[in-house]
Structures are given as structure tokens and as C-alpha cells.
């Protein structure tokens, strides 16, 4: 056992003394020691209940003969960090989470791990740590929040973001806004919709590193507790059979994850996280695989914000396995890929008798919502290395669009202009110097995109940025433009009033300015950096790579 390097032999008597101080018995020191990384805190709604999940995990470990040893991990709430300096910390927290789990599991050599994340950066951070450490491990999330209700209709966090614009234009009064605010998020769990947290929790199933049900079983149900207990039991089976994350994660897992992302219409943030996760397994992927599989994988789900269905509807319709079963009908998945159940994807689907129970929530593959996947990769003279759009959330009238650039060098400037009524139908809002280095931290632009929707311009105004978007963003929102402005990317050369042409079917994003003019602007361009007080963000800015490579840290700054 790996833990014997810490507990075995005469020379490790001092180590055992410290473990006895925890209340462990001699018998327990002879059993496998299982690390339980718990990201519970009293700040994030998706994490406030994770002590309950951790207790169930530990019960499962003990029932199977292991000794659970819990340790903490941080987690940022993107909703609470939105539209202020705190959002600069969100994406960088992914690296800190991965590093901290690696530190704890190396300093204290556990035999196996169960990792308990839920919200946005915690899920990919823990997946990265699993693959980096490559010891038997299972991920089990805290589950999605139930959908809220307001005036007899579904409501979620995005409803509140968009309602701010409605108040500004006189369509809603402040009292109703506060009523909506109090009812949109009814309790614990990751926000109800195919936003980033739920996208990544669903894809964790597809990759094979989480048990079936991980992405969709609601946080408040007994089924979620049972799933957590099962995860604790199952990690002992993985340890017994020496099944590690890198045994599971192969090229087949990569293709399965990206195909499912397209079928589900996942958050555009998955295009940042999946490359960073798979890099830890030595599987470097770029944006091309997303575009390739988007063209061949139909979009089967229109979950909030792309459609009316919350995550609980997906769970009731059969969850991720039911979506996988539809894709399998057209041979769009590798059914022989291994998973943490100890069985293959195909064997899991057969055991679960996976099938859609609601053809509106999970469309039959013969009648998809769209023939292409939910995400598209655009390229052109604005984004030579690529840009990302959640095309399943773009109205048909904006799939091909040209308009004048309205240029802003920060999120705050753009938001002020939008809510002040200074943006007109047909405009293309450009927000730059918000990329991984330029931000730094690549903030989410949910406030400006929600403001555009709330001002009634969601079907008439596009937004492009070298920043990123919340999974809750809808509309013609194109992000991750690479290279970013801070590195002298072409987005830095756009001027007010320039014509920009967007064409999703052709996957193009073009600045209609001749090359000679661009060369003149390029010669005059001067690098700029935001002044930072944070030493952490200064280090991050120095080492972070382009969004086209998952905004991961370069190898010189990570272990």
C-alpha cells in the first residue's frame, strides 16, 4: 500500500505516533488510508452542503474496509465573484485547487482518493489533480440546485442577472426584482442549468472519472447521498484492482467527452477546462477537436440558458446515460472506454438500461434540436488561433451578422454603456484586455451579456471578447479570442466603428479592415498591463498560456 511509506516499519514510528494522536487504532493503520478532498464552505451555495456528502463518502469507505482522512479544498462562487475584482481570482483558482490536492496527497501518501467538488473551477481542478497523481480515485459532486419559481415560471440565477436590465428599461420594478432574487435560487447545489459547474459534472461522468448520475442527481435528494456512499465504496474496488485515472482516460475518453459536450450544449468554459484536464494525462488537445466533433455530433438537449429545461428535468429524463445511449445509436461514442465503475461505457449503459424518458428534454438522435453540436470554434483575422461560441444559445437571426464595433477595454466600461442605453441594435460590442494575461484571470462576461438580454437586445447585438463567458450566457457571445489583446492579438487593433462580420455556419470571425491599415495600427500598438496589487495574480499573469491551450500554466510553473 502507498500509505506504508508513511506508516510502515520501525523508522516510521514517529509518523504512527502522530496518526495515533488523531484517534486512529492499530487496526486502522493496517487498512488503506483514503484521502477525501472536501471543498465545503459556507460561502458557495453549491458547497454549503458538502459536509453531508463527505459524511456519506466516508461511510462508504469505512463500509468497504478503508480509513477515510478528510482534508479541505477552496472553491470560488463565480456568481458572487462576478463583475468585480474577485472574478480575476476564479479561473486561477483552478490551478490552486489542483496544486493543493496534489500537495496533500503527496505529503500524506494516501492509497486512494475521493474528491468532492461542485462549482465551476473546483471540478476541473480536482480532475486535473486526479490525473496528475494517478492513484485510484473517484470524483463525486454535490449535485445541482433545484430550479426556482417566480410567478408560476421557472427561474434561476440567470433570470436575476437578466432582470437587472429589465429594471433599467422600466419593464420590471425593484420590488419585483427583489422577489425574483429571493426565489430564483431556492437552496443548496450548483446553479440549475447547463452552466459551467453542471457541464463539467456531467462530463466527469462521460470521461469515466465519476459514477453515473454525478452530473444530474439533485443536491437535495437521498439519491445524491446514496451516490456519495457508493463513491466511497467504489474507490476501494478501484484500489483492489489498481484502476487509476490514467488507466481510464485515453484518446477514447477525450472524444467521448467532447461529443457529449456537443450533444448537451455545455458551457463554453468546457473548451478551457477539457484541454487543461487532459493535458495532465499527457493528452494535449486543441480547439480543432471541438470543431471536428461539433460538425458531426447533433445537439440533443436545450437546457437553460439555451432552452427552458433545468438540470432536474435532464435527470428525470434519464440523465447523462440516456444522452449517451442516443449518441451510441449512431456510433458517436467509444463504448469500450473504461470507467470508474470498473465496467466500460457500453456495459454501464446496458446495466442501467439507459434510454430517454422525455423526447423534448433529450431529443431522439433522428430528430435533434440541431444537426451540429452546441459549441462552435470560429477563426479569422480577429482570432487566428480561434474563438468559442455556444451556438445552441444563439438565435437564428444572429448566426450570420455584420455590424459596427463598439470597443471597450474592460468589462466595467462595456456594462456601463449597455445599461446606459448607448448600445444600438446591430452593434457588436468588443471587450478586450480581459484575457488570461490581460485580465489577468480571464473574467466571465455574464454581466454585460445578461445586460444586453435584459435591455431587450439579445437578438440584435453580438459581443466578442478575449475574456470568457459564464455557462449561463446566451446570445451571440463569442469569447476566448486568441491571441488576446494583451499579447498583441488582432482584437487589440479594432477601432470604434470598424465593421465586423460573424458567420457561424462558415465558422468565421472577420474584421473588415484592409491589411495595410491593420499593419499601420500594429506598428503603433503598445503593450499594456493592468496595475496589480496581488502578487498571486502577477505570478499567474507571467505563466498562464493562451485560452487556445486551456489557459493552463506553462510547465515551468506547475509540477
C-alpha positions as CSV (number, residue, x, y, z in Angstrom):
1,X,0.0,0.0,0.0
2,X,1.2,3.5,-0.8
3,X,0.4,4.7,2.7
4,X,3.0,2.3,4.1
5,X,5.7,4.8,3.0
6,X,4.2,6.9,5.8
7,X,3.2,4.3,8.3
8,X,5.3,1.1,7.9
9,X,8.4,-0.1,9.7
10,X,10.4,0.9,12.8
11,X,11.7,4.1,11.3
12,X,8.1,5.4,10.8
13,X,7.2,5.0,14.5
14,X,7.1,8.9,14.9
15,X,4.7,9.1,12.0
16,X,2.4,6.5,13.6
17,X,2.6,8.4,16.8
18,X,1.1,11.4,15.0
19,X,-1.6,9.3,13.5
20,X,-2.5,7.8,16.8
21,X,-2.9,11.4,18.0
22,X,-5.9,11.6,15.6
23,X,-7.6,8.7,17.4
24,X,-6.7,6.0,14.9
25,X,-6.3,2.5,16.1
26,X,-3.6,-0.1,15.3
27,X,-6.1,-1.9,13.2
28,X,-6.9,1.2,11.2
29,X,-3.2,1.8,10.5
30,X,-3.2,-1.6,8.7
31,X,-6.0,-0.6,6.4
32,X,-5.9,1.5,3.3
33,X,-5.9,5.2,4.0
34,X,-8.2,7.1,1.7
35,X,-8.0,10.8,1.2
36,X,-11.3,12.7,1.0
37,X,-10.8,16.1,-0.6
38,X,-13.9,18.1,0.6
39,X,-14.4,21.6,-0.9
40,X,-17.2,22.5,1.6
41,X,-17.5,26.1,2.7
42,X,-20.2,28.5,4.0
43,X,-19.9,30.9,1.1
44,X,-20.8,29.0,-2.1
45,X,-24.4,27.6,-2.4
46,X,-23.1,24.7,-4.3
47,X,-20.7,23.8,-1.5
48,X,-22.6,24.6,1.7
49,X,-23.9,21.1,2.0
50,X,-20.8,19.2,1.1
51,X,-20.1,18.1,4.6
52,X,-23.2,15.9,4.3
53,X,-21.8,14.5,1.0
54,X,-18.4,13.9,2.7
55,X,-20.0,12.0,5.6
56,X,-21.7,9.7,3.1
57,X,-18.4,9.2,1.2
58,X,-16.6,8.3,4.5
59,X,-19.4,5.9,5.4
60,X,-18.9,4.1,2.1
61,X,-15.2,4.0,2.6
62,X,-15.5,2.5,6.1
63,X,-18.1,0.0,5.0
64,X,-15.7,-1.3,2.4
65,X,-12.8,-1.6,4.9
66,X,-10.9,1.7,4.3
67,X,-10.0,4.6,6.6
68,X,-11.2,8.0,5.3
69,X,-9.0,11.0,6.0
70,X,-10.7,14.3,5.1
71,X,-8.9,17.5,4.1
72,X,-10.2,20.8,2.7
73,X,-10.1,22.5,-0.7
74,X,-11.1,26.0,-1.7
75,X,-13.9,26.9,-4.1
76,X,-14.9,30.2,-5.6
77,X,-18.6,31.1,-6.4
78,X,-18.5,32.7,-9.8
79,X,-21.8,34.3,-9.3
80,X,-20.6,36.1,-6.2
81,X,-17.3,37.0,-7.8
82,X,-19.0,38.3,-10.9
83,X,-18.4,41.9,-12.2
84,X,-15.8,43.0,-9.7
85,X,-12.1,42.3,-9.0
86,X,-13.0,38.9,-7.4
87,X,-13.6,37.4,-10.8
88,X,-9.9,37.7,-11.6
89,X,-9.4,35.0,-9.0
90,X,-11.9,32.5,-10.3
91,X,-10.0,30.8,-13.2
92,X,-6.7,30.9,-11.4
93,X,-8.3,29.1,-8.5
94,X,-8.4,26.0,-10.7
95,X,-4.7,25.7,-10.7
96,X,-4.5,26.3,-6.9
97,X,-7.1,23.6,-6.3
98,X,-5.2,21.1,-8.4
99,X,-1.9,22.0,-6.8
100,X,-3.3,21.9,-3.2
101,X,-4.8,18.4,-3.7
102,X,-1.5,17.2,-5.2
103,X,0.3,18.7,-2.2
104,X,-1.9,17.0,0.4
105,X,-1.9,13.6,-1.4
106,X,1.9,13.6,-1.8
107,X,2.8,14.9,1.7
108,X,0.4,12.3,3.1
109,X,0.6,9.4,0.7
110,X,-3.0,8.1,0.6
111,X,-3.7,4.8,-1.1
112,X,-6.7,6.3,-3.0
113,X,-8.8,9.5,-3.2
114,X,-12.4,10.6,-3.3
115,X,-12.7,14.2,-4.5
116,X,-15.8,16.3,-3.7
117,X,-16.2,19.4,-5.8
118,X,-19.3,21.0,-7.2
119,X,-18.9,24.5,-8.7
120,X,-17.1,25.9,-11.7
121,X,-13.3,25.7,-11.2
122,X,-13.3,23.1,-8.5
123,X,-14.4,20.3,-10.8
124,X,-11.7,20.7,-13.4
125,X,-9.2,21.5,-10.7
126,X,-9.9,18.2,-9.0
127,X,-9.9,16.3,-12.2
128,X,-6.5,17.7,-13.0
129,X,-5.2,16.6,-9.6
130,X,-6.6,13.1,-10.1
131,X,-4.8,12.6,-13.4
132,X,-1.6,14.2,-12.1
133,X,-1.4,11.9,-9.1
134,X,-2.7,8.8,-10.9
135,X,-3.7,6.9,-7.8
136,X,-7.2,5.1,-7.6
137,X,-9.7,7.9,-7.4
138,X,-13.4,8.8,-7.8
139,X,-15.0,12.2,-8.2
140,X,-18.4,12.8,-6.7
141,X,-20.0,16.3,-6.8
142,X,-22.6,17.9,-4.6
143,X,-25.2,17.9,-7.3
144,X,-27.4,20.6,-9.0
145,X,-29.7,23.1,-7.3
146,X,-33.4,22.7,-7.8
147,X,-34.9,25.3,-10.1
148,X,-36.6,28.3,-8.6
149,X,-40.1,29.5,-9.3
150,X,-41.4,33.1,-9.8
151,X,-44.9,34.0,-10.9
152,X,-45.6,30.4,-11.9
153,X,-42.5,30.1,-14.1
154,X,-39.1,28.6,-13.7
155,X,-36.3,30.9,-12.5
156,X,-32.6,30.6,-11.9
157,X,-29.6,32.8,-11.3
158,X,-29.5,33.9,-14.9
159,X,-33.1,35.1,-14.6
160,X,-31.9,37.6,-11.9
161,X,-28.9,38.8,-14.0
162,X,-31.2,39.5,-16.9
163,X,-33.8,41.1,-14.7
164,X,-31.3,43.9,-13.9
165,X,-31.6,45.1,-17.5
166,X,-35.4,44.8,-17.3
167,X,-35.4,47.2,-14.3
168,X,-33.1,49.6,-16.2
169,X,-35.5,49.8,-19.1
170,X,-38.6,50.0,-17.0
171,X,-40.0,46.6,-17.7
172,X,-39.8,45.5,-14.0
173,X,-39.8,47.4,-10.8
174,X,-37.3,47.0,-8.0
175,X,-39.7,45.3,-5.6
176,X,-40.4,42.5,-8.2
177,X,-36.7,42.2,-8.8
178,X,-36.2,41.5,-5.1
179,X,-39.0,39.0,-5.1
180,X,-37.3,37.2,-8.0
181,X,-33.9,37.5,-6.3
182,X,-35.3,35.7,-3.2
183,X,-36.9,32.8,-5.1
184,X,-34.6,32.1,-8.1
185,X,-32.0,30.1,-6.1
186,X,-34.1,28.0,-3.7
187,X,-31.4,26.1,-1.9
188,X,-28.1,24.3,-2.0
189,X,-26.5,22.9,-5.1
190,X,-24.7,24.1,-8.3
191,X,-26.9,26.7,-10.1
192,X,-29.8,25.0,-12.0
193,X,-28.9,24.9,-15.7
194,X,-26.3,23.7,-18.1
195,X,-23.9,26.2,-16.8
196,X,-20.2,25.5,-16.2
197,X,-20.4,23.5,-13.0
198,X,-23.2,21.2,-14.2
199,X,-21.5,20.9,-17.6
200,X,-18.3,19.7,-16.0
201,X,-20.0,17.4,-13.6
202,X,-21.9,15.8,-16.5
203,X,-18.7,15.5,-18.5
204,X,-16.9,13.9,-15.5
205,X,-19.4,11.0,-15.9
206,X,-18.6,10.8,-19.7
207,X,-14.9,10.9,-19.2
208,X,-15.3,8.0,-16.8
209,X,-14.0,9.5,-13.6
210,X,-17.3,9.9,-11.9
211,X,-20.2,7.4,-11.4
212,X,-23.4,7.6,-13.5
213,X,-25.7,10.2,-12.0
214,X,-22.9,12.5,-10.9
215,X,-24.0,15.4,-13.1
216,X,-27.7,15.4,-12.7
217,X,-29.0,13.9,-9.4
218,X,-30.3,16.9,-7.5
219,X,-28.3,18.1,-4.4
220,X,-31.2,17.8,-2.0
221,X,-32.2,14.2,-2.7
222,X,-31.5,11.0,-0.9
223,X,-30.2,9.6,-4.2
224,X,-27.3,12.1,-4.0
225,X,-26.4,10.8,-0.6
226,X,-26.5,7.2,-1.9
227,X,-24.3,8.2,-4.8
228,X,-21.7,9.6,-2.5
229,X,-21.8,6.5,-0.3
230,X,-21.4,4.4,-3.5
231,X,-18.4,6.5,-4.5
232,X,-16.7,5.7,-1.2
233,X,-17.3,2.1,-1.6
234,X,-16.3,2.0,-5.3
235,X,-12.9,3.7,-4.7
236,X,-12.0,0.6,-2.6
237,X,-12.8,-1.6,-5.6
238,X,-10.6,0.6,-7.8
239,X,-7.8,0.3,-5.2
240,X,-8.2,-3.5,-5.1
241,X,-8.0,-3.8,-8.9
242,X,-5.4,-1.0,-9.3
243,X,-7.5,1.0,-11.7
244,X,-6.1,4.6,-11.8
245,X,-7.3,7.7,-13.6
246,X,-4.8,7.4,-16.4
247,X,-5.9,3.8,-16.9
248,X,-9.4,5.2,-17.7
249,X,-8.6,8.4,-19.5
250,X,-7.4,7.7,-23.1
251,X,-8.0,9.3,-26.5
252,X,-11.3,7.5,-26.5
253,X,-12.3,9.3,-23.3
254,X,-11.4,12.6,-24.9
255,X,-13.6,12.1,-27.9
256,X,-16.5,10.8,-25.7
257,X,-16.3,13.9,-23.5
258,X,-16.2,16.4,-26.4
259,X,-19.0,14.6,-28.3
260,X,-21.2,14.7,-25.1
261,X,-20.3,18.3,-24.7
262,X,-21.8,19.0,-28.1
263,X,-24.9,16.9,-27.5
264,X,-25.6,18.5,-24.2
265,X,-24.9,22.1,-25.3
266,X,-22.4,22.6,-22.5
267,X,-20.8,25.8,-21.3
268,X,-18.2,27.4,-23.5
269,X,-15.9,27.1,-20.5
270,X,-15.6,23.4,-21.2
271,X,-13.3,24.4,-24.1
272,X,-10.9,25.9,-21.4
273,X,-11.2,23.1,-18.9
274,X,-11.1,19.9,-21.0
275,X,-7.7,20.7,-22.6
276,X,-6.2,21.5,-19.2
277,X,-7.6,18.3,-17.7
278,X,-6.5,16.0,-20.5
279,X,-3.0,17.7,-20.5
280,X,-2.5,16.1,-17.1
281,X,-2.9,12.7,-18.7
282,X,-0.4,13.6,-21.4
283,X,-3.2,14.1,-24.0
284,X,-2.7,17.5,-25.4
285,X,-5.8,18.6,-27.4
286,X,-6.5,21.9,-29.2
287,X,-9.6,23.6,-30.5
288,X,-9.7,21.5,-33.7
289,X,-11.3,18.5,-31.9
290,X,-14.1,20.6,-30.7
291,X,-14.9,21.9,-34.2
292,X,-14.5,18.5,-35.7
293,X,-16.9,16.8,-33.3
294,X,-19.3,19.8,-33.3
295,X,-19.8,19.2,-37.1
296,X,-20.7,15.6,-36.6
297,X,-22.5,15.4,-33.3
298,X,-26.1,16.6,-33.1
299,X,-27.3,18.9,-30.3
300,X,-29.9,16.8,-28.4
301,X,-30.6,19.0,-25.4
302,X,-31.6,22.6,-24.9
303,X,-31.1,23.1,-21.2
304,X,-31.2,26.5,-19.6
305,X,-29.9,29.0,-20.8
306,X,-30.3,27.7,-24.3
307,X,-33.8,26.4,-23.6
308,X,-36.5,26.0,-20.9
309,X,-35.3,22.9,-19.1
310,X,-33.4,22.9,-15.8
311,X,-30.9,20.1,-14.9
312,X,-33.5,18.3,-12.8
313,X,-35.5,17.7,-16.0
314,X,-32.4,16.1,-17.6
315,X,-32.1,13.9,-14.5
316,X,-35.8,12.9,-14.7
317,X,-35.4,12.2,-18.5
318,X,-32.6,9.6,-17.8
319,X,-29.6,11.8,-17.2
320,X,-26.2,11.6,-18.9
321,X,-26.5,7.9,-19.6
322,X,-29.7,8.5,-21.6
323,X,-28.0,11.1,-23.8
324,X,-25.0,8.7,-24.3
325,X,-27.5,6.0,-25.3
326,X,-28.8,8.2,-28.1
327,X,-25.3,9.0,-29.4
328,X,-24.5,5.3,-29.3
329,X,-27.3,4.6,-31.8
330,X,-25.2,6.4,-34.4
331,X,-21.8,5.1,-33.2
332,X,-20.8,8.5,-31.9
333,X,-19.2,7.2,-28.7
334,X,-16.4,4.8,-27.9
335,X,-18.4,2.2,-25.9
336,X,-15.3,0.2,-25.0
337,X,-13.8,3.1,-22.9
338,X,-13.3,2.1,-19.2
339,X,-14.9,4.0,-16.3
340,X,-14.7,4.1,-12.5
341,X,-17.5,1.5,-12.2
342,X,-14.9,-1.0,-13.4
343,X,-17.0,-1.5,-16.5
344,X,-16.9,0.1,-19.9
345,X,-19.3,2.8,-21.1
346,X,-21.3,0.3,-23.1
347,X,-21.6,-2.1,-20.1
348,X,-22.7,0.8,-17.9
349,X,-25.4,1.8,-20.5
350,X,-26.6,-1.8,-20.7
351,X,-26.7,-2.3,-16.9
352,X,-28.7,1.0,-16.5
353,X,-31.0,0.2,-19.4
354,X,-30.3,3.8,-20.4
355,X,-32.9,5.4,-22.6
356,X,-34.5,8.8,-22.9
357,X,-37.8,9.2,-20.9
358,X,-38.6,12.6,-22.3
359,X,-38.1,13.3,-26.0
360,X,-38.2,17.1,-25.5
361,X,-35.5,17.2,-22.9
362,X,-33.4,14.6,-24.7
363,X,-34.3,14.6,-28.3
364,X,-34.0,11.3,-30.3
365,X,-30.9,11.4,-32.4
366,X,-33.1,11.1,-35.5
367,X,-34.8,14.4,-34.5
368,X,-32.2,16.6,-32.8
369,X,-32.6,20.2,-31.9
370,X,-29.8,20.9,-34.4
371,X,-27.6,18.7,-36.6
372,X,-24.4,20.3,-35.1
373,X,-23.2,20.4,-31.6
374,X,-23.8,23.2,-29.1
375,X,-20.3,24.8,-29.4
376,X,-18.6,26.1,-32.5
377,X,-15.0,27.2,-33.0
378,X,-14.6,30.4,-35.1
379,X,-11.4,31.6,-36.8
380,X,-10.5,34.6,-38.9
381,X,-8.3,37.7,-38.9
382,X,-9.7,38.7,-35.4
383,X,-9.0,35.2,-33.9
384,X,-6.2,33.4,-35.8
385,X,-5.9,30.8,-33.0
386,X,-9.6,30.5,-32.6
387,X,-12.7,31.8,-30.6
388,X,-15.6,30.0,-29.0
389,X,-19.3,30.4,-29.1
390,X,-22.2,28.4,-27.6
391,X,-24.1,28.3,-30.9
392,X,-27.0,26.4,-29.4
393,X,-27.9,29.6,-27.4
394,X,-27.7,31.9,-30.5
395,X,-30.9,32.9,-32.2
396,X,-31.1,32.1,-35.9
397,X,-31.1,35.8,-36.9
398,X,-27.7,36.3,-35.4
399,X,-25.9,33.3,-36.8
400,X,-24.8,35.5,-39.7
401,X,-24.4,39.1,-38.7
402,X,-22.3,42.2,-39.6
403,X,-22.2,45.4,-37.6
404,X,-20.1,48.2,-36.3
405,X,-17.6,47.6,-33.4
406,X,-18.3,49.3,-30.1
407,X,-14.9,49.0,-28.4
408,X,-14.2,48.8,-24.6
409,X,-11.1,48.0,-22.8
410,X,-12.8,46.5,-19.7
411,X,-15.9,44.7,-18.7
412,X,-17.0,47.7,-16.5
413,X,-16.8,50.2,-19.3
414,X,-19.0,48.0,-21.5
415,X,-21.5,47.3,-18.8
416,X,-22.0,51.0,-18.1
417,X,-22.5,51.7,-21.8
418,X,-25.1,48.8,-22.2
419,X,-27.1,49.8,-19.1
420,X,-27.0,53.5,-20.1
421,X,-28.7,52.7,-23.4
422,X,-25.7,53.6,-25.5
423,X,-25.6,50.3,-27.4
424,X,-27.9,50.1,-30.5
425,X,-29.4,47.2,-32.4
426,X,-26.9,45.7,-34.8
427,X,-23.8,46.8,-32.8
428,X,-21.0,44.4,-32.0
429,X,-19.7,45.0,-28.5
430,X,-15.9,44.4,-28.2
431,X,-14.5,43.8,-24.7
432,X,-10.7,43.3,-24.7
433,X,-7.8,43.2,-22.3
434,X,-9.8,40.7,-20.3
435,X,-7.9,37.5,-21.4
436,X,-5.8,35.2,-19.3
437,X,-2.9,37.6,-19.2
438,X,-4.7,40.8,-19.9
439,X,-7.3,40.5,-17.1
440,X,-5.4,38.9,-15.7
441,X,-7.6,35.9,-14.9
442,X,-10.0,35.9,-17.9
443,X,-13.1,37.2,-16.2
444,X,-16.5,36.0,-17.2
445,X,-18.6,38.5,-19.1
446,X,-22.0,37.4,-17.7
447,X,-23.0,40.9,-16.5
448,X,-22.6,42.5,-19.9
449,X,-24.3,39.6,-21.8
450,X,-27.1,39.5,-19.3
451,X,-27.5,43.2,-19.5
452,X,-27.8,43.0,-23.3
453,X,-30.6,40.5,-22.9
454,X,-32.2,42.5,-20.2
455,X,-32.2,45.6,-22.3
456,X,-34.1,43.7,-25.0
457,X,-31.1,43.5,-27.4
458,X,-30.4,39.8,-27.0
459,X,-31.4,39.0,-30.6
460,X,-29.8,42.1,-32.1
461,X,-26.4,42.7,-30.5
462,X,-23.4,40.5,-30.5
463,X,-20.5,40.6,-28.1
464,X,-16.9,39.4,-28.7
465,X,-14.1,39.3,-26.1
466,X,-10.8,37.8,-25.2
467,X,-12.4,37.1,-21.9
468,X,-14.8,34.2,-21.3
469,X,-18.4,33.7,-20.5
470,X,-20.5,32.1,-17.8
471,X,-22.2,28.9,-18.7
472,X,-25.3,30.9,-18.1
473,X,-24.6,33.3,-21.0
474,X,-26.9,33.2,-24.0
475,X,-26.9,35.1,-27.3
476,X,-24.3,35.9,-29.9
477,X,-21.5,35.9,-27.4
478,X,-18.1,34.9,-28.8
479,X,-15.2,34.5,-26.3
480,X,-11.7,33.2,-25.8
481,X,-10.5,35.2,-28.8
482,X,-6.8,34.2,-29.2
483,X,-4.3,35.6,-29.3
484,X,-5.6,38.0,-26.7
485,X,-5.2,41.8,-26.8
486,X,-2.5,41.8,-24.1
487,X,-0.3,39.7,-26.3
488,X,-0.9,41.9,-29.3
489,X,-3.6,39.8,-30.8
490,X,-5.7,41.4,-33.7
491,X,-8.5,42.2,-31.3
492,X,-6.2,44.9,-29.9
493,X,-6.3,46.6,-33.3
494,X,-10.1,47.0,-33.6
495,X,-11.3,50.6,-33.6
496,X,-14.7,52.1,-32.9
497,X,-17.0,51.8,-35.9
498,X,-14.9,49.1,-37.7
499,X,-17.2,46.6,-39.4
500,X,-17.1,43.0,-38.0
501,X,-18.6,40.0,-39.8
502,X,-19.8,36.9,-37.9
503,X,-20.7,33.8,-39.7
504,X,-21.4,30.7,-37.5
505,X,-22.2,28.3,-40.4
506,X,-18.8,29.1,-42.0
507,X,-17.1,29.3,-38.6
508,X,-15.6,32.8,-39.4
509,X,-15.0,36.0,-37.5
510,X,-13.6,38.7,-39.6
511,X,-12.6,42.4,-39.2
512,X,-13.4,44.2,-42.4
513,X,-10.3,46.4,-42.4
514,X,-7.6,46.0,-45.1
515,X,-4.3,44.5,-44.1
516,X,-2.3,47.7,-44.8
517,X,-4.4,49.6,-42.3
518,X,-4.0,46.8,-39.8
519,X,-0.2,46.9,-40.2
520,X,-0.2,50.6,-39.5
521,X,-2.2,50.1,-36.4
522,X,0.0,47.2,-35.3
523,X,3.1,49.3,-35.7
524,X,1.6,51.9,-33.4
525,X,0.2,49.5,-30.8
526,X,1.9,49.5,-27.4
527,X,1.7,46.7,-24.9
528,X,-0.3,47.5,-21.7
529,X,-0.7,45.8,-18.4
530,X,-3.1,46.5,-15.6
531,X,-1.5,47.6,-12.4
532,X,-1.9,44.8,-9.9
533,X,-1.6,44.7,-6.1
534,X,-2.0,40.9,-5.9
535,X,1.4,39.1,-6.0
536,X,-0.6,35.9,-6.8
537,X,-2.1,37.4,-10.0
538,X,1.3,38.8,-11.0
539,X,2.7,35.3,-10.9
540,X,-0.3,33.9,-12.7
541,X,0.0,36.5,-15.5
542,X,3.6,35.6,-16.0
543,X,3.0,31.9,-16.5
544,X,-0.6,31.5,-17.9
545,X,-0.9,30.3,-21.5
546,X,-3.4,31.3,-24.2
547,X,-7.0,30.4,-24.0
548,X,-6.5,28.3,-27.1
549,X,-4.5,25.9,-24.8
550,X,-6.9,25.9,-22.0
551,X,-5.4,28.9,-20.1
552,X,-3.3,26.4,-18.2
553,X,0.0,27.3,-16.6
554,X,3.1,26.6,-18.6
555,X,5.1,23.5,-17.5
556,X,7.8,25.6,-15.8
557,X,5.3,26.8,-13.2
558,X,3.5,23.5,-12.5
559,X,4.6,20.2,-11.3
